[in-house]
Amino acid sequence: MRISKKYGVNPSILVCPICKDTAIALLGANGGKEAPRQMYGELCDECKKEYITILEIKDNKPTGNRGFIKREYINVKVKDFAYMESSEFNNLFKNSC
């Protein structure tokens, strides 16, 4: 890790999007920017047992949008995440915010 001259180890609090459990991320140099105080991270280990992450893709490229769905509603084996075409992603998640 490269340490930031201005911000040192540049810590940020990672928050699980489901249960709000927290962890610490050390971002170091981070392109010369100060780390945000908090940011959503990955699912925590407990939530990974119950949920999967759905990543939106458009034109075969990730958009950066993600949603979460309980494993019990998926009838295929998925380890941690799956990709979903933008139109289907929007139909599934557009009213969930």
C-alpha positions in Angstrom: 0.0 0.0 0.0 1.2 3.5 -0.8 0.7 5.8 2.1 -0.8 9.2 1.4 1.5 12.1 2.3 -1.5 14.2 3.3 -3.9 11.6 4.8 -1.7 8.8 6.0 -3.3 5.3 5.8 -6.6 7.2 4.8 -9.2 5.1 6.6 -12.9 4.7 5.6 -15.7 2.8 7.4 -17.2 0.1 5.1 -20.8 -0.5 5.7 -22.6 -3.8 4.7 -25.6 -2.7 2.5 -27.9 -5.2 4.1 -27.2 -5.3 7.9 -25.2 -2.1 8.3 -22.3 -4.1 10.0 -19.1 -2.2 9.6 -15.4 -2.8 8.8 -12.4 -0.5 8.2 -10.8 0.0 4.8 -7.3 1.6 4.6 -7.2 3.4 1.2 -3.7 4.8 1.4 -2.8 7.2 -1.4 -6.3 6.9 -3.1 -5.2 9.1 -6.0 -4.4 12.0 -3.6 -8.1 12.2 -2.4 -9.3 12.0 1.1 -11.2 8.8 1.8 -15.0 9.2 2.5 -15.9 8.9 6.1 -18.3 6.0 5.3 -19.0 4.0 2.1 -21.0 0.9 1.2 -18.7 -2.1 0.9 -19.4 -5.7 0.0 -21.8 -7.9 1.9 -20.5 -9.0 5.2 -19.8 -12.8 5.7 -23.2 -13.4 7.4 -25.2 -11.6 4.7 -23.3 -13.5 2.0 -24.8 -16.7 3.4 -28.3 -15.3 2.8 -28.0 -12.9 -0.2 -26.3 -12.7 -3.5 -25.2 -9.5 -5.3 -26.7 -8.7 -8.7 -24.5 -6.6 -10.9 -26.2 -4.6 -13.7 -24.7 -4.8 -17.2 -25.6 -2.8 -20.3 -24.1 -3.5 -23.7 -22.0 -6.3 -22.0 -20.3 -3.7 -19.6 -20.9 -3.3 -15.9 -22.8 -0.1 -15.0 -21.7 0.1 -11.4 -25.3 -0.5 -10.2 -25.9 -3.4 -7.9 -28.8 -5.0 -6.1 -29.2 -7.8 -3.6 -31.6 -10.7 -3.5 -32.1 -13.6 -1.1 -30.7 -16.9 -2.2 -34.0 -18.6 -1.6 -35.5 -16.8 -4.5 -32.8 -17.9 -7.0 -33.3 -21.4 -8.5 -29.8 -21.7 -9.8 -26.5 -22.2 -8.0 -24.7 -18.8 -7.6 -21.6 -18.4 -5.4 -21.5 -14.6 -4.5 -22.7 -12.6 -7.5 -24.5 -12.7 -10.8 -24.8 -10.4 -13.8 -28.2 -9.1 -15.0 -29.0 -7.2 -18.2 -30.0 -3.6 -17.6 -33.7 -3.9 -18.6 -34.2 -6.9 -16.3 -32.3 -5.3 -13.5 -34.5 -2.2 -13.7 -37.7 -4.3 -13.7 -36.5 -6.1 -10.6 -35.0 -3.2 -8.6 -36.6 0.0 -9.8 -39.2 0.1 -7.0 -36.9 -1.3 -4.2 -35.1 2.0 -3.3 
